[in-house]
């Protein structure tokens, strides 16, 4: 089962790279005045991923076993 889940993660990673490249190319559209939108979108995605990671980390904190 581990190999199948690892393969799924890599396929999702490739899909994300592909969609990111297509989306960035669509926003840029060979116009330099649109380049700031591409960087703004990347920054928003990175900030969103950071917030998501920090919130999930807080929810899945390790239990305290010191009282046993």
C-alpha positions in Angstrom: 0.0 0.0 0.0 2.9 2.3 0.6 4.0 2.3 -3.0 0.5 3.1 -4.2 0.2 6.1 -1.9 3.6 7.3 -2.8 2.8 7.1 -6.5 -0.4 9.0 -5.9 1.5 11.8 -4.2 3.9 12.1 -7.1 1.1 12.2 -9.6 -0.6 14.9 -7.6 2.7 16.8 -7.5 3.1 16.6 -11.3 -0.5 17.7 -11.8 0.2 20.7 -9.5 3.3 21.6 -11.4 1.5 21.4 -14.7 -1.5 23.4 -13.6 0.8 26.0 -12.0 2.8 26.4 -15.3 -0.4 26.6 -17.4 -1.9 29.1 -15.0 1.2 31.3 -14.8 1.5 31.2 -18.6 -2.2 32.2 -18.9 -1.8 35.1 -16.5 1.5 36.3 -18.1 0.4 36.0 -21.7 3.7 37.4 -23.0 3.1 40.8 -21.5 5.6 42.1 -19.0 2.9 44.3 -17.3 1.1 41.1 -16.3 4.2 39.6 -14.6 3.4 41.1 -11.2 0.1 39.1 -11.2 2.0 35.9 -11.6 4.3 36.6 -8.6 1.3 37.8 -6.6 -0.6 34.6 -7.2 2.5 32.5 -6.3 2.9 34.5 -3.1 -0.7 34.0 -2.2 -0.5 30.3 -2.8 2.7 30.0 -0.7 1.1 32.0 2.2 -2.1 29.9 2.0 0.0 26.7 2.1 2.0 28.0 5.1 -1.2 28.9 7.0 -2.8 25.5 6.1 0.3 23.7 7.3 0.5 25.6 10.6 -3.2 25.1 11.3 -3.0 21.4 10.6 0.1 21.0 12.7 -1.7 22.6 15.6 -4.7 20.2 15.2 -2.5 17.2 15.1 -0.3 17.9 18.1 1.3 15.0 19.9 -0.6 13.9 23.0 1.1 14.5 26.4 2.0 11.2 28.1 3.9 12.8 31.0 1.1 12.1 33.5 1.4 8.3 33.1 
